[in-house]
Amino acid sequence: MTSRSFLRLALAGAVASGAVLLATLPADASKAAPRMLPVRLLALNDFHGNLEPPTGSSGRMVDEHGNTVDAGGAAYVATHMKALADENTIAVAQGDLIGATPLISAAYHDEPSIEFLDKLGLKVAAVGNHEFDEGYTELRRIMKGGCHPVDGCSPAGEWKGAKFDYVGANVLFKDPNAETDALAALGGADSGRVKQELADWGVPALPPVSIKWMNGVPVGFIGLVTQTTPSIVTSEGIKDLKFVDEVKAANVASRLLKLVGVKAQVVLVHEGDQVNAGQSPDACSAVPGAGNRIATQVDSEIDLILSGHSHQAYLCKVKDPAGNDRVYSQGGSFGRVITQVDFKVNGATRDVDRASVVADNHVVTRTVAADPEISAFVQTWKDRVAPVANRAVGTITADITNAAVPSGESALGNLIADAQLAATKTGGEAQIALMNPGGVRASLSYATSPANEGNGVVTYGEAFTVQPFNNLMQVVTLTGAQLKTVLEQQFTGGPNNQAFTKILQPSANFTYTYSRGAAWGSKVSNMKIDGVPVTDTQPIRVAANNFLVGGGDAFLAFRDGTGLWSGPLDIDAFVDHLGRNNPIAPPATNRITATD
């Protein structure tokens, strides 16, 4: 692809939103008296399709006064957004707006969530890793429109596409000769400086930037997604893409904006940091990590860093490479916090006055009146999905939680592994099953759902909340030595760069021991299947979802498996197991022995 084409893609969002390059402005535009022009950003991140108010700890937030309050829900988000918005507002987002969503949205491939965000007035959003849950092709459909190729149109009719811009500067095609159809001819694309800047960069799979105009000045938004995306989404859906370093991509995008005269620059990045718990959402509670690296290292031309991914709320000021302050923030998750950032742009220089930047994280409380239009909208989709969501699929005798015991097992993780083994024994000849703990998204409660009526009934909607990804069950053959490597890859310190310990949930017939203090590569021992010791050369048919089999969560040794077999969806395996084993008691968490 030529550098001209790259620039066209980079600024495609500007044309789509009615923006015009500075080079095309009237000659006397630069003679206007300098004014300080106000801009307000209202930002959401990690909404994850929570149209209904989220429940449990996911629906609570510590407010500015240290109180834990109920928060979130689309109708309440809308009310708060309307109260905060003024004539200077641009609504933005930092990714994971869809994916890992409740059934009300997921059943229709998240079209309801995107429609809500359109109603909210969202203008531009970075892609998150969950935007790729169903693959790049499906993300393109969400962006551009059209009915789902398998499930067809939703009850609302043909999907028209998102009205806001999705951007991702660090998402490139692997093939340097790949073509893209997201081009727009823009002035300045033939400049030698642009060609020199972009010649060796690559072919973008998404528009890297979006330009929005407010009060006569352009504001450039640079989208970034965590470069770890390939290890946390299913590999098949992104096989043609590469996710490059966020800082390098941001700097290229920043220079693009500067070359066409856009100096007010904001990064929307789907990467963030963990926090010291229990603090105000307005506190700088972030513990410096991957998000802080980006916030402090991207080019000094960039004025603000709005982040996501870690589901935390914080407001920080960090130093840019030139030693100047810039805001670095995040707004929790699930629609529980709206980040407001006010600043002024100098009308003469068209750059942000950093001293004018003021940020505030607003908790989306439920003590306000729910927006009536959005309430009706949510109820419409709730009614549409109700026959599926309320169908009883099994019963449990007590709460079955996803809380990990000291060994790393959870009762619900073990139950899911048992279900996956049962679903893959016949066709796939599976001998054991392993489930990734991050895929167990919620607990099963005995009596919290109105459908339960205190009798332990599990509905399809509740089961789907536990397993919302629609992963495919697969089986591969690993040797005993390869299986041990998979288990070693649960821990930090190895060549796979595992970020933190992730204990796979084993089926009941598989047991082993690990030592916390042993060196990486020597932690796992005493592996047994049905009580029989596993040998290094023994072939073992191992069941797991296609996310793990593709090397997800840094379990790269799964890729060495042979004899691939594909079976049912993981949710179908889980629902079938619940239906065949009534009632189900919480499984024991004694399959893994952990020693010091």
Buried (B, 14 or more C-beta within 10 A) or exposed (E): BEBBBBBBBBBBBBBBBEBBBBEEEEEEEEEEEEBEBBBBBBBBBBBBBBBBBBBEEBBBBBBEEEEEBBBBBBBBBBBBBEEBBEEBBBBBBBBBBBBBBBBBBBBBBBBBBBBBBBBBBBBBBBBBBBBBBBBBEBBBBBBEEEBBEEEEEBEBEEBBBBBBBBBBBBBBBEEEEBEBEBBBEBEBBEBEEBBEBBEEBBBBBBBBBBBBBBBEBBBBBBBBBBBBBBBBBBBEBBEBBBBBBBBBBBBBBBBBBBBBBBBBBBBBBBBBBBBEEEBBBBBBBBEBBBBBBBBBBBBEBBBBBBBBBBBBBBBBBBEBEEEEEBBBBBBBBBBBBBBBBBBBBBBEEBBBBBEBBEBBBBBBBBEEEBBEEBBEBBEEBBEBBEEBBBEBBBBBEBBBBBEBBEBBBBBBBBBBBBBBBBBBBEEBEBBBBBBBBBBBBBBBBBBBBEBBEEEBBBBBBBBBBBBBBBBBBBBBBBBBBBBBBBBBBBBBEBEBEBBEEBBBBBBBBBBBBBBEEBEBEEBBBEBEBEEEEBEEEBBBBBBBBBBBBBBBBBBBBBEBBEEEBEBBBBBBBBBBBBBEBBBBEBBEBEBBEBEE
